[in-house]
Amino acid sequence: MFKPRAALVAAAAVLLLAACGSGQSASSAPGASDSGGGLSPVKVSVIPIVDVAPIYLGEQQGFFAAEGLKLELVTAQGGAAIVPAVVSGQVDFGFSNFTSLIIATSKGLPIKVVAPGAASTGAQGKDFGAVVVKADSPIRTAADLAGKRVAVNTLNNINDTTVRASIRAAGGDAKNVAFTELAFPDMLAALEKGNVDAVQVVEPFLATAKKNGDRVVASNYVDTAPDLAIAGYFTSRQTATGKPDLVKRFTAAMQKSLEYAAGNPDAVRKALLSYTKIDAALTGSLTLPSYPARVDRASLETLSKLAVQDGLITSAPDLSGLVP
């Protein structure tokens, strides 16, 4: 059986060794000015989903340039893969769901959240993430997911734990679910072929699923907690302590970007066209996440409890170092 916790630690160790052996890490690169325009290059790893639209908008609006930063955005499949890249110094900052960061913290990995990312809308049936099934599926509610094959983008992480929370809320057996790992862009094809019974997707894939006639059977984030904080931007403690000015400037630019995204939903929809393959005709039907100004600590406590309950970690870590 795949062991993501062990894989996370192993991956971090390998990447750390690689970084030490090279004599230079990505986090050392931003110290030097970009000869092209006097901006300091900063490498950020993100996932190509609606959650990260603010950072693309911030780049377009010049918020990062105003802080003297030149962004290089690197895409990954999920937060679990981004954590070791940040810890090793291969990238300066990363975007990750908070369950990945809680798991990393429980293993002693030196990370620190520097800005919020995205949160649930808190509205049943109107959230940016959901569990969907084919139109003719016998699955009607989350309780019916027991005994079924459900795709999530990363095993043993925020999406399968929140899907389990939905199943419990509906009175089903949350332990009897066969989760399988698929990248978001591959999920709807797998659902159509019958390779899985349900998929947990976020926008823009949710809007595509609805266009295909698929049905929403659970708003898993909403079922987990009111206005659940989903993800945020983070860095390594080495970068936080060694380059505090870089962190300060990145955080300031992200806060401006989040505020702009929250106030300009049409710009968010348009930005998606620049980094996803969504059909332009679907942008108007997208359900956008909330882009909060701060990280909701209660949400992290909830996710931490779920991680313990579902066996992702053995005990809840002290979150004060992760989110001061």
C-alpha positions as CSV (number, residue, x, y, z in Angstrom):
1,M,0.0,0.0,0.0
2,F,1.2,3.5,-0.8
3,K,2.5,5.3,2.3
4,P,2.4,9.0,1.6
5,R,3.8,10.0,5.0
6,A,6.9,7.9,4.5
7,A,7.1,9.1,0.9
8,L,7.0,12.7,2.1
9,V,9.8,12.3,4.5
10,A,11.9,10.2,2.1
11,A,11.3,12.7,-0.7
12,A,12.3,15.6,1.5
13,A,15.5,13.8,2.6
14,V,16.5,13.0,-1.0
15,L,15.8,16.6,-2.1
16,L,17.7,18.0,0.9
17,L,20.8,15.8,0.0
18,A,20.6,16.9,-3.6
19,A,20.4,20.6,-2.6
20,C,23.4,20.2,-0.2
21,G,25.4,18.4,-2.8
22,S,24.9,21.0,-5.5
23,G,26.3,23.8,-3.3
24,Q,23.5,26.1,-4.3
25,S,19.7,26.1,-3.8
26,A,16.9,27.9,-5.4
27,S,16.4,29.9,-2.2
28,S,19.9,31.4,-2.6
29,A,19.2,32.5,-6.1
30,P,16.6,35.3,-5.3
31,G,19.3,37.1,-3.3
32,A,20.8,38.3,-6.5
33,S,19.1,40.9,-8.7
34,D,17.8,40.0,-12.1
35,S,20.2,41.7,-14.5
36,G,17.2,42.1,-16.9
37,G,15.4,44.6,-14.8
38,G,16.6,44.9,-11.3
39,L,14.0,42.4,-9.9
40,S,14.9,39.5,-7.6
41,P,13.7,36.2,-9.1
42,V,11.6,34.1,-6.8
43,K,10.5,30.5,-7.7
44,V,7.0,29.4,-6.5
45,S,5.5,25.9,-6.9
46,V,1.7,25.9,-7.5
47,I,-1.1,23.6,-8.7
48,P,-3.0,24.5,-11.9
49,I,-6.4,25.0,-10.2
50,V,-8.6,28.0,-9.5
51,D,-7.2,28.4,-5.9
52,V,-4.0,29.9,-7.3
53,A,-5.5,32.5,-9.6
54,P,-4.6,35.3,-7.2
55,I,-0.8,34.8,-7.7
56,Y,-1.3,34.9,-11.5
57,L,-3.4,38.1,-11.1
58,G,-0.8,39.6,-8.8
59,E,1.9,39.0,-11.4
60,Q,-0.3,40.6,-14.1
61,Q,-1.2,43.6,-12.0
62,G,2.4,44.3,-11.1
63,F,2.1,43.6,-7.3
64,F,5.2,41.4,-7.2
65,A,7.2,43.7,-9.4
66,A,6.3,46.6,-7.1
67,E,7.9,44.6,-4.3
68,G,11.0,44.0,-6.5
69,L,10.2,40.4,-7.3
70,K,10.1,38.5,-10.6
71,L,8.0,35.3,-10.3
72,E,8.8,32.0,-11.8
73,L,5.8,29.7,-11.4
74,V,6.4,25.9,-11.4
75,T,3.4,23.6,-11.5
76,A,2.9,20.3,-9.5
77,Q,0.1,17.8,-9.0
78,G,-0.5,18.4,-5.3
79,G,0.8,19.9,-2.1
80,A,2.4,16.7,-0.9
81,A,4.9,17.0,-3.8
82,I,5.5,20.7,-3.2
83,V,6.5,20.4,0.4
84,P,9.9,18.6,-0.1
85,A,10.7,21.0,-3.0
86,V,10.3,23.9,-0.6
87,V,12.1,22.3,2.3
88,S,15.1,21.4,0.0
89,G,15.3,24.9,-1.4
90,Q,14.5,23.9,-5.0
91,V,11.8,26.5,-4.8
92,D,11.4,29.5,-2.5
93,F,7.7,29.3,-1.8
94,G,5.0,26.8,-2.4
95,F,1.2,26.5,-2.5
96,S,-0.3,23.6,-0.6
97,N,-3.4,22.4,1.1
98,F,-3.2,22.6,4.9
99,T,-3.4,18.9,5.5
100,S,-0.1,18.4,3.6
101,L,1.4,21.1,5.8
102,I,0.1,19.6,9.0
103,I,1.5,16.2,8.0
104,A,4.8,17.7,7.2
105,T,4.8,19.6,10.5
106,S,4.0,16.4,12.4
107,K,7.2,14.9,10.8
108,G,9.3,17.8,12.0
109,L,9.8,19.3,8.5
110,P,10.8,23.0,8.9
111,I,8.0,25.0,7.2
112,K,6.1,28.1,7.8
113,V,2.9,29.6,6.3
114,V,3.4,33.1,5.0
115,A,0.1,33.9,3.3
116,P,-3.5,32.4,3.0
117,G,-4.5,30.9,-0.2
118,A,-8.1,29.7,-0.6
119,A,-11.1,28.8,1.5
120,S,-14.5,27.1,1.0
121,T,-17.5,29.3,0.2
122,G,-19.4,27.6,3.0
123,A,-22.4,27.1,0.8
124,Q,-23.8,23.6,0.2
125,G,-24.0,22.7,-3.4
126,K,-22.3,26.0,-4.3
127,D,-18.7,25.4,-3.4
128,F,-15.6,25.3,-5.6
129,G,-14.9,21.7,-4.7
130,A,-17.2,18.7,-4.7
131,V,-17.7,15.0,-5.2
132,V,-19.3,14.2,-8.5
133,V,-20.7,11.1,-10.1
134,K,-22.1,10.2,-13.6
135,A,-25.7,11.2,-14.2
136,D,-26.9,7.6,-14.2
137,S,-25.0,6.6,-11.1
138,P,-26.9,4.9,-8.3
139,I,-24.9,7.1,-5.8
140,R,-27.3,9.8,-4.5
141,T,-25.6,11.0,-1.3
142,A,-22.2,10.9,0.4
143,A,-23.4,7.9,2.4
144,D,-23.6,5.9,-0.8
145,L,-19.9,6.3,-1.4
146,A,-19.2,3.5,1.1
147,G,-17.7,0.6,-0.8
148,K,-17.1,2.7,-3.9
149,R,-14.0,3.8,-5.8
150,V,-13.4,7.5,-5.4
151,A,-10.6,9.5,-7.1
152,V,-8.6,12.2,-5.2
153,N,-5.6,14.1,-6.5
154,T,-3.4,12.9,-3.6
155,L,-3.9,9.9,-1.4
156,N,-4.2,10.3,2.4
157,N,-4.6,14.1,2.3
158,I,-7.2,16.9,2.5
159,N,-9.5,15.5,-0.1
160,D,-10.0,12.0,1.1
161,T,-10.2,13.1,4.7
162,T,-12.9,15.7,3.9
163,V,-14.7,13.2,1.7
164,R,-14.7,10.8,4.7
165,A,-16.1,13.7,6.8
166,S,-19.0,14.0,4.2
167,I,-19.7,10.3,4.4
168,R,-19.8,10.4,8.2
169,A,-22.1,13.5,8.1
170,A,-24.5,11.6,5.9
171,G,-24.4,8.5,8.1
172,G,-22.3,6.3,6.0
173,D,-19.2,4.1,6.6
174,A,-16.3,6.3,6.1
175,K,-13.8,3.5,6.5
176,N,-15.1,1.4,3.6
177,V,-14.0,3.6,0.6
178,A,-11.5,2.7,-2.0
179,F,-9.6,5.9,-2.8
180,T,-7.4,6.1,-5.9
181,E,-5.0,8.8,-6.8
182,L,-5.4,10.7,-10.1
183,A,-4.4,14.1,-11.2
184,F,-7.3,16.5,-11.5
185,P,-7.1,16.7,-15.3
186,D,-7.4,12.9,-15.6
187,M,-10.4,12.4,-13.3
188,L,-13.3,13.1,-15.5
189,A,-12.1,10.8,-18.2
190,A,-11.7,8.0,-15.6
191,L,-15.2,8.7,-14.4
192,E,-16.6,8.6,-17.9
193,K,-14.9,5.2,-18.6
194,G,-16.2,3.7,-15.3
195,N,-12.7,3.3,-13.9
196,V,-13.9,5.1,-10.7
197,D,-17.4,5.6,-9.3
198,A,-16.9,9.2,-8.1
199,V,-14.3,11.9,-8.2
200,Q,-13.5,14.8,-5.9
201,V,-12.7,17.8,-8.1
202,V,-12.2,21.5,-7.8
203,E,-12.7,24.2,-10.3
204,P,-12.2,24.5,-13.2
205,F,-12.9,20.7,-13.4
206,L,-16.1,21.0,-11.4
207,A,-17.7,23.3,-14.0
208,T,-16.6,20.9,-16.8
209,A,-18.1,17.9,-14.9
210,K,-21.4,19.7,-14.6
211,K,-21.3,20.6,-18.3
212,N,-20.8,16.9,-19.0
213,G,-24.0,16.1,-17.1
214,D,-22.3,14.7,-14.0
215,R,-24.0,15.2,-10.6
216,V,-22.7,16.7,-7.4
217,V,-23.4,14.3,-4.5
218,A,-21.4,16.1,-1.7
219,S,-19.8,19.4,-0.9
220,N,-17.0,17.8,1.1
221,Y,-15.3,21.1,2.3
222,V,-18.6,22.5,3.5
223,D,-19.5,19.2,5.2
224,T,-16.2,19.4,7.1
225,A,-16.4,22.9,8.7
226,P,-17.9,26.3,8.0
227,D,-15.8,28.4,5.6
228,L,-13.0,25.7,5.8
229,A,-9.5,27.1,5.1
230,I,-8.2,24.9,2.3
231,A,-4.7,26.0,1.4
232,G,-2.0,28.6,1.8
233,Y,1.5,29.7,0.7
234,F,4.5,28.6,2.7
235,T,8.3,28.6,2.8
236,S,11.0,26.8,4.7
237,R,12.2,28.0,8.0
238,Q,15.6,28.4,6.5
239,T,14.3,30.9,4.0
240,A,12.1,32.6,6.7
241,T,15.0,33.2,9.0
242,G,17.7,33.7,6.4
243,K,15.8,35.9,4.0
244,P,13.2,37.8,6.0
245,D,13.0,40.7,3.6
246,L,12.2,38.3,0.7
247,V,9.5,36.7,2.8
248,K,8.1,40.1,3.8
249,R,8.0,41.3,0.2
250,F,6.4,38.0,-1.1
251,T,3.8,38.1,1.7
252,A,2.9,41.7,0.9
253,A,2.5,41.0,-2.8
254,M,0.3,38.0,-2.0
255,Q,-1.9,39.9,0.3
256,K,-2.5,42.5,-2.4
257,S,-3.1,39.7,-4.9
258,L,-5.7,38.0,-2.7
259,E,-7.5,41.3,-2.0
260,Y,-7.6,42.0,-5.7
261,A,-8.9,38.5,-6.6
262,A,-11.6,38.8,-3.9
263,G,-12.8,42.0,-5.4
264,N,-12.5,41.1,-9.0
265,P,-14.1,37.7,-9.7
266,D,-14.3,38.3,-13.5
267,A,-10.5,38.8,-13.5
268,V,-10.1,35.5,-11.7
269,R,-12.1,33.8,-14.3
270,K,-10.1,35.3,-17.1
271,A,-6.8,34.5,-15.4
272,L,-7.7,30.8,-15.5
273,L,-7.5,30.8,-19.2
274,S,-3.8,31.6,-19.0
275,Y,-2.7,28.5,-17.0
276,T,-5.5,25.9,-17.4
277,K,-7.1,24.2,-20.4
278,I,-10.6,25.2,-19.4
279,D,-13.1,26.0,-22.2
280,A,-13.5,29.7,-22.3
281,A,-17.2,29.3,-22.5
282,L,-17.3,27.8,-19.0
283,T,-15.5,30.5,-17.1
284,G,-18.8,32.3,-16.4
285,S,-20.2,29.2,-14.7
286,L,-17.2,28.6,-12.3
287,T,-17.8,28.7,-8.6
288,L,-14.9,30.6,-7.1
289,P,-13.4,29.9,-3.7
290,S,-13.1,32.5,-1.0
291,Y,-9.8,34.3,-1.0
292,P,-9.4,35.2,2.7
293,A,-7.1,37.9,4.2
294,R,-5.9,35.6,7.0
295,V,-5.6,31.9,7.8
296,D,-8.5,30.5,9.9
297,R,-6.8,28.7,12.8
298,A,-9.9,26.8,13.7
299,S,-9.9,25.2,10.3
300,L,-6.4,23.9,10.8
301,E,-7.4,22.4,14.1
302,T,-10.3,20.6,12.4
303,L,-8.0,19.3,9.6
304,S,-5.5,18.2,12.2
305,K,-8.1,16.2,14.1
306,L,-9.3,14.6,10.8
307,A,-5.7,13.6,10.0
308,V,-5.4,11.9,13.3
309,Q,-8.8,10.2,13.1
310,D,-8.1,8.8,9.6
311,G,-4.6,7.7,10.5
312,L,-2.5,10.1,8.5
313,I,-0.6,11.1,11.6
314,T,-0.4,9.6,15.1
315,S,-0.9,12.8,17.1
316,A,-1.9,16.4,16.4
317,P,1.2,18.6,16.0
318,D,1.8,22.0,17.6
319,L,0.6,24.4,14.9
320,S,2.0,27.5,16.5
321,G,5.2,27.2,14.5
322,L,3.4,26.5,11.2
323,V,1.0,29.4,11.5
324,P,2.2,32.0,14.1
